[in-house]
Amino acid sequence: MALRLSVVAVLLLLSAASTTTTTTAAPAQALTGCSDKCGNLTIPYPFGMKTDCLLRKEFFINCSHTTQPPTAYLMYSDLIVTNIYLDEGELQILNDVGRACYDEEGGYQTDRSIKPQLLLQPPYTISNTKNKFYAVGCDTSAIVNAFRGKEEFITGCMSICNSLGSVEKSCSGVGCCQINIPSGLYNLTVELNSFKNHTRIWNFNPCSYGFIAEEGLFNFSPSSFEDLNYSALLPMVANWAIGNEIDTCETAQKRLDYACNANSNCVNRPIDGSVGYLCQCLPGYEGNPYHPDGCQGDL
């Protein structure tokens, strides 16, 4: 993925990839009388862009027409949604690239720096299977602070190197480090620190970077020190589900607001800090298991 892409270019690239991927899949369905398009993004029920077009308020997609094509935001946040996956219970969203920059004397440059916060609330959590946390720089310490339920988690990594020639061409610890993410996390913040304020390596690396990105969509190289200056956002994956921590298939099936419709199965989220349940079409059926018409087939 080229890091010099603008936000609009990223959206166009991801939308094109989404169109290519979904042409052979069963078409997603919105409720009758409801639009299922925001620009190039398909918005299937239980998501929707109006109150009477979605299952619950947390599935509201705010479609902004201030850009061309229009941009989809998750609820009233600034998180841009670029894909919605029904079967997997996942969203692809664009996430801030954290940046801490210094001048040649080691002074912190507030105007060039970004302190990211990823404000996700259940039923949304950060996917621990599809993402990695990356710290990029030769004088960089990156700390991740997040929550799972009421429990706070702190993790991170650091990268130290003395010359551009010593930097490897992959994210293996020299110039770039990466770590797995604990499951079920939300409300994440990134704190970037430097040991020498980049004074020893300022000529080729004046900034530290820290961010979550979908695995395979960020490829580190020595040019990343410069390229990341032009990248404000990168794709990542968030999990979603129906309900909250007490909503399992066993309890949900007894309630009037049970979300799985005809020819579908209820699937519990793994016991990993995620919440709620998902619906999936039975073998031989296709469509949208959350839609009132359920999944369709010739069986």
N, C-alpha and C positions, 0 to 999 in steps of 0.2 A: 504493500500500500504506500503510495507516494505521500510523504508527509507535508508537501508544500500545497496540498489541495486546500482551497477555501471551503468554508462551511457549506455554501451552496453546491460546490463541486462534489463534496463528500456526499451530500444528500442525493444528488443526481446519480453518482456512482452506485450508492447503496440501493437506490430505487431500481436502477437498471438490473442490478444483480438479483433483487427480489423478484422482479418481473420474470426473469429468466428461470429462476428456481421454481416458481409456483405455477408455471403454465401447464404442467402435467398433473397438478394436484387438484383435488375437488375444490370447486369455487367456494370461497368464504361467503357467509350470508349475514346481512343486517336484518333487523326487523322490518316488516312491511311498512313502506312509507318513509323509511330512514335511509339516508345516504351512507354508503360504505366506502367512500373515497375522500381522502384529504390529499390533494395533489396526486402523487404516484403511490401513496400508501393505502392499502386495503385495510379497512377497519371492520372486523367481524364482531358480531354480538358474542360475548357480553359487553364488549366495548361499544361506545357510541359517542356522538357529538352533540346530542340533545338529551335532556332529562328523560324523556319518554322513549329513548332509543338505546338505553344501556341498562344493565342488570342492577348495578349499585353505583353509588356516587364515585367510588374509587376507580371505576372503569371509564371515567369521562376523558375524552380526547378533545383538547382545545385546538381547533383547526384555525390557524392564523393565515389570513389572506394578504398579509403585508409583504410576503415574498412570493416569487414565482419560480417553481411551483409553490403552492401553499405549504406551510410547515405545521406538523402535528406535535403538540406538546402534551405531556402527561399531566392530566388535571390542570391545576393553575400554577404549575411549576415552570421552570425554564428548561426542563429536560426534553430534548427533542427525540421523538419516537420515529425510528426508521424501519422497524419490522415488528409484526405481531405474530407469534407462533401459537396456534391453538393447542395442538397435540402435546407440545412440550411444556406449555405454560410458561412461555418466555417472551420477553420484549428485547429488541435491540434498541439501545438508546445511545445518544452522544454524550460523552463525559468530558469534563474539563481536564486539560493538561495543567498540572501544577507547575509553577515556575518561580524560582528565586534567583535573581540576577544581581551582579555586583559590578562596580566600576573598577578601574585599574588599580586604585588604591585600597580596594576592599570595602568600599561603601555600598550599602544595600540600596538598590534602585527600585524604589516603590512603584514607579510608573511602568516598569517592565515586568513586575512580578505579579503572580496570581496565586492566591491561597484558596484551593478548591474545597468545596463542600458538596457531598452527594447526599441530598436530603430525600431518602427513600423511607417510606413507612409501610409496615405490613398492610395488605398482603404482598407487598413487593420486597424482595430481598436480593442481594447481590449474588449472582451465580458463582459458586466456587468451582464448578466443573468446566465452565466456558471461558473464564477470565484469569488473568494474572495481574499482580501488582508489579510495576516496574519503577526503578529509580535509575536515572541516567545522569552521569556527570563524573568528573575525576576528583571531586572534592565534595562528596554528597552523602548525606544521611537523610533517609526518608522514613518517617513514622506514620503509621496508619492507626487511627483511632475510630472504633465503630462499636455498635451495640448488637446484641442478640437477646431479645427480651429485655430484661432489666440488667443484664450482665454486660460489662464493658470489656472490649477486647483491644489490646494494643500489640501491634507487630510492626515489622519493617525490615529494611536492609540498607547497607551502605556500600559505596563504591569509591575506591581511591586509586589514582594512577598519576604518574609524573610527567608523561609525555604522550603526544598523539600517536607516536610510533608504537607505544606499548598497548594501545587499545585494540582489543580483539574485534573480529567482524561478526560476532554474535553476542547475545546477552548472557555472558558466562561469568560475570563478576568484575571484569576490568573495564571500567567505563559504563557498565550497565549491570545491574543485578535484578533478579526477578524472584518472586516468592508466590506460593499458593495462598489462596484466600480462605480463611475459615468459613464454614457453611452458615447460612442463615443470617448474614450481617445486613444491617441497614444504618442509615444516618452516619455516613463515613466522612471523616475529615483527614486531610493529609498535611503533615508538617514537614517542611524541608529545612535542613540545617547544613552548614558548611564548617569545616574545621579551621580552614585558613582563609575563608571568604574568597576563595578562588584566586588569590593573589599569585600563587605559584604557577598556575596553569591558565591564567586569564586570557592569554593571547589566542588560545584555541578553544577554551571552554569557560565563558564568563557566567554561565547559569547552571543551576541544578534543576532537575525535572523529576516529578513523581506523579504517577497516574495509574488507573486501572484501565486495561484494554482487553478486548476480546482476543483470546489466544489465536495467533496466526495472522492478525491484522495489524500488528506492529512488529517490524523486523529491524532490529538494531544494526547499525553500522557506524563507523567513525563520523560519517556525515550527519548523524542524528543530532550531534551537538549544535549544529546550525539549523538543520531542518525543523527541529522542534520549536524553534523561534517563530515559525510560520504556522504552527498547528495549535489552534485553541481547543479543538475537540477531537476525540477519537472514539470509535465504537466500543461498547461493552454490552454485556447481557445481564438482564435482571429477570429473576423468577417472579411469577405471579400465581395466584390460586384463588379459588372461591372461599370466602369466609375468613375465619381467624383461627387462633391456636386451639380452640375447642371444637372447631368444625372438622370432623372426619367423616368418611363415607358412612360409618355406622350410625353416627348421630344425625347427619344431614338428611339421610334417606327417610327419617321419621318426621321431617318438617315440611310445611307447605311451600317453603321457598327453596326446596331442593332443585339444583340447577341442571341436572343431567336429564335430557329428554329421550324420546323414543330411539330404540336401537343403539343405546350407548351404555358404557360402563363408567362407574365411579372409581377413581384411582386416588389413593392417599398420597400426599407428598411424603418423601422420605423423612424419617425422624432425624433431621439434621438442623433443626432450628427454623425450617420453613413452616408455613402455616397452611391450613385449609386442604382442599382437595381439587382434583381436576376431573373433567369428563372426556371420554374418548369413544369414538365410534366402534361398534363391535366389528369383528372380522367380516369382510364382505360388504360392509356399508361405508358410505362416504358422506361427507357434508360437515355440518356444524352441530356438534352434540348439545350445545347450549341453546340453539334456536328452537322455538316452539314446535317447528315441524320435525325436529330431530334429524337423525342420519337416514339417508336414503339408500336403497339397494334393491336387487331383484331376487333376493333369497326367498 
